[in-house]
């Protein structure tokens, strides 16, 4: 998200948001945010309408905007002091706590299913419909847990040459 959009979302002026960014550079590393280049910004202008003339007499962007990743948006909520930013920060912490609890529950279920699978396989060498269903559930849960470990694709602007 761009700085001006986040400023609006957090109910602060863009200059206030950018001041907070400059004061908290250690909290916002390159994988949390970056400043657009001239080329990226011009490409962005060609896709959306930004009110500005070449002399900036009518407002618009005077500096290259910052773009924030989802981690940057979350961290930004901790460095801004608006009511909305504080509420967002609290909600983020609550969501992470719930996600951690859910992952722990999945691991417990997975361990129980492994025990159940071993027990049913030991009881009977023939594969029953019930055993196939248990294996399917077991594999689906394994994929769900392992999917959170996959590398995420990079975000940012892509400029396609003509």
N, C-alpha and C positions, 0 to 999 in steps of 0.2 A: 504494500500500500504506500501511497505517496504521503509526504509530510503534511500537505494541505488537507488531504482527506482525513488523516488521523487527527489533525488539529480540530477539524470540525467534529469528528466523532467524540473526542475527549473534551469538547467545549472550551478550547483554548485557542488563542491566536497562533498562527503558523510561526511567527517570530518567537513566541514564548516556547513553543515546542522545540524549535531549532536551538534556542538558548539552552534548554534542558539537555539537548543532545550534546552540545559543545561542552557543557559542564560535566557530563557523564560519559566521556569517551571510553573509559575502561569497562563500563557496563554494556557498551554497544559495539562489539567487535565487528569485523568485516562480514562475518556470516550472519549477523543480525540486521545489518543495514549497509547501504552504500549510497554514494552520491552519483546521480546520473551524469553521464558524459554529455558533451555538446551534441554529439551524433545521436545518442539515445533520446535526449530531450527534443531535438528537432524531429526525430521520428515520432515521438509521442505527440508533439504539436500537430503533426500532419494527420494524426488519427483522431484527435479530439480538438475541440475549439477552445483555445485559451485567449482571453481578452488581453491583447497587448499589441502595440505597434513597435516599430524598431527603436523608438526613443523612450518607450515605457511611459508615455504621457497618460495613458488611460488605465493604469493599473496592470495587473497580471504579474507573472513571475519575473523577479529581477535576478535571482540566483538559481543555480541549478538545484532542483529539488532532491531530497533524500527519498530513497525507497527502502521499505522495511520488510523483512521476512516475518513469518509468524512469531518467531522467537523475539525479534526486535519489537514487534507490536506488544508482546507480553512484557518485555523488559521496560519499554517506554511507559507502560501503565504504572510501573513502580517509581519512576523518576518524575512524573508529572504530579501536580498537587491539586488537580480539579476533582470535584466530587465523583464524576464519572470515572476518571482514571483510577481513583481509589477503589471504587466499586468493582471495576474490571479486574484489578489486581487481586482483590479478595476472591472473586469468582474463579479466576485462573487457579489459585491455590486450591480451592475446593474441588475443582475438576481434576487436577492432578492427583489429589488425595483419593478421589473416587476411582480414578483409572488404576492407581496402584493397588487399591483393594480388589478391584475386578481382576487384575492380572494374578494376584495372589490366589484368588478363588479359582481361576482357571487352572493354575498349577496344582492346587489341591484336587480338583476334579480329574485332571490328567493323571495324577498319581493313583487315585482310586480306580480309574478306568484301567490303568496298566495292571494293577493287582487283580482286578476282576477278569481281565483278558487272560492273564496267566492261569488263574484258577479255572476258568471255563475250558481253556485249552488242555490243561492237565487232566480234567475230569473225563474228557472224551476226545478221542483222536479224530472223529468225524466232525466236519465243519457244519454246524447247524445254521439256520436262518438267524437265530439270536446272536450267534458268534459273529456272523457277517455284519449285523447291525452294530454290534459293539465295536468291531474294527473300524467301521465307517465313521462312527462318532469319534473314536480315538484319533483317527487320521484328520478329521475336520478340526478337532481341537488343537492338534499338533500344528496344523497349518496356520490356525488363528494366532497361536502364541508365537510361532516363528515369523509370521508376517510383520510383526512389530520390530524385528531385528534386521529387516531388509534395508539396504541403503536407500535414501530418499533422493529423488531427482532434484537437481539444482533448480533454483528459481531465478528469475531475472528477465531482462528484456532480450529478445532475439531479433536481430535485424536480418532480414532476408534480402539478399542482393537480387536485383532484377537482371 
